[in-house]
Amino acid sequence: METIKIPIKTPFIKLDSLLKFANLCQSGGEAKERIQGGEVQVNGEVCLARGKKCLPGDKILFENTEVEITSCN
């Protein structure tokens, strides 16, 4: 499994935006479909909310890739 760290400057990033920002989805539409299809886990639980606020320290799992959100501060 690949692990990537994504630093953010804001207090949070929405889940669909994170998938696009991390280049795991090509578009917002694809991110929405994959999230609503139950393909994404946030901190070990399937998340169906594309607007889920992801915070530094959260871990997102999608297609054998784990994304860890870090803070730029």
Contacts in CASP RR format, 6 or more apart in sequence:
PFRMAT RR
TARGET T0000
AUTHOR 0000-0000-0000
METHOD contacts of the structure
MODEL  1
METIKIPIKTPFIKLDSLLKFANLCQSGGEAKERIQGGEVQVNGEVCLAR
GKKCLPGDKILFENTEVEITSCN
1 64 0 8 1.000
1 65 0 8 1.000
1 66 0 8 1.000
2 64 0 8 1.000
2 65 0 8 1.000
2 66 0 8 1.000
3 65 0 8 1.000
3 66 0 8 1.000
3 67 0 8 1.000
3 68 0 8 1.000
4 22 0 8 1.000
4 65 0 8 1.000
4 66 0 8 1.000
4 67 0 8 1.000
4 68 0 8 1.000
5 67 0 8 1.000
5 68 0 8 1.000
5 69 0 8 1.000
5 70 0 8 1.000
6 13 0 8 1.000
6 18 0 8 1.000
6 21 0 8 1.000
6 22 0 8 1.000
6 67 0 8 1.000
6 68 0 8 1.000
6 69 0 8 1.000
6 70 0 8 1.000
7 69 0 8 1.000
7 70 0 8 1.000
7 71 0 8 1.000
7 72 0 8 1.000
8 56 0 8 1.000
8 69 0 8 1.000
8 70 0 8 1.000
8 71 0 8 1.000
8 72 0 8 1.000
9 72 0 8 1.000
9 73 0 8 1.000
11 55 0 8 1.000
12 53 0 8 1.000
12 54 0 8 1.000
12 55 0 8 1.000
13 21 0 8 1.000
13 53 0 8 1.000
13 54 0 8 1.000
13 69 0 8 1.000
14 50 0 8 1.000
14 51 0 8 1.000
14 52 0 8 1.000
14 53 0 8 1.000
14 54 0 8 1.000
15 31 0 8 1.000
15 35 0 8 1.000
15 40 0 8 1.000
15 42 0 8 1.000
15 47 0 8 1.000
15 49 0 8 1.000
15 50 0 8 1.000
15 51 0 8 1.000
15 52 0 8 1.000
15 53 0 8 1.000
15 54 0 8 1.000
15 60 0 8 1.000
16 25 0 8 1.000
16 28 0 8 1.000
16 29 0 8 1.000
16 31 0 8 1.000
16 32 0 8 1.000
16 35 0 8 1.000
16 50 0 8 1.000
16 51 0 8 1.000
17 31 0 8 1.000
18 54 0 8 1.000
18 60 0 8 1.000
18 67 0 8 1.000
18 69 0 8 1.000
19 25 0 8 1.000
19 28 0 8 1.000
19 31 0 8 1.000
19 34 0 8 1.000
19 35 0 8 1.000
19 40 0 8 1.000
19 60 0 8 1.000
19 62 0 8 1.000
20 26 0 8 1.000
20 27 0 8 1.000
20 28 0 8 1.000
20 31 0 8 1.000
22 65 0 8 1.000
22 67 0 8 1.000
24 31 0 8 1.000
24 62 0 8 1.000
24 63 0 8 1.000
24 65 0 8 1.000
24 67 0 8 1.000
25 31 0 8 1.000
25 34 0 8 1.000
31 50 0 8 1.000
32 50 0 8 1.000
34 40 0 8 1.000
34 62 0 8 1.000
35 47 0 8 1.000
35 48 0 8 1.000
35 49 0 8 1.000
35 50 0 8 1.000
36 48 0 8 1.000
36 50 0 8 1.000
37 48 0 8 1.000
38 46 0 8 1.000
38 47 0 8 1.000
38 48 0 8 1.000
39 62 0 8 1.000
39 63 0 8 1.000
40 46 0 8 1.000
40 47 0 8 1.000
40 60 0 8 1.000
40 61 0 8 1.000
40 62 0 8 1.000
41 47 0 8 1.000
41 60 0 8 1.000
41 61 0 8 1.000
41 62 0 8 1.000
42 52 0 8 1.000
42 54 0 8 1.000
42 58 0 8 1.000
42 59 0 8 1.000
42 60 0 8 1.000
43 58 0 8 1.000
43 59 0 8 1.000
44 59 0 8 1.000
44 61 0 8 1.000
54 60 0 8 1.000
54 69 0 8 1.000
55 69 0 8 1.000
56 69 0 8 1.000
56 70 0 8 1.000
56 71 0 8 1.000
57 68 0 8 1.000
57 69 0 8 1.000
57 70 0 8 1.000
58 68 0 8 1.000
58 69 0 8 1.000
59 66 0 8 1.000
59 67 0 8 1.000
59 68 0 8 1.000
59 69 0 8 1.000
60 66 0 8 1.000
60 67 0 8 1.000
60 69 0 8 1.000
61 67 0 8 1.000
END
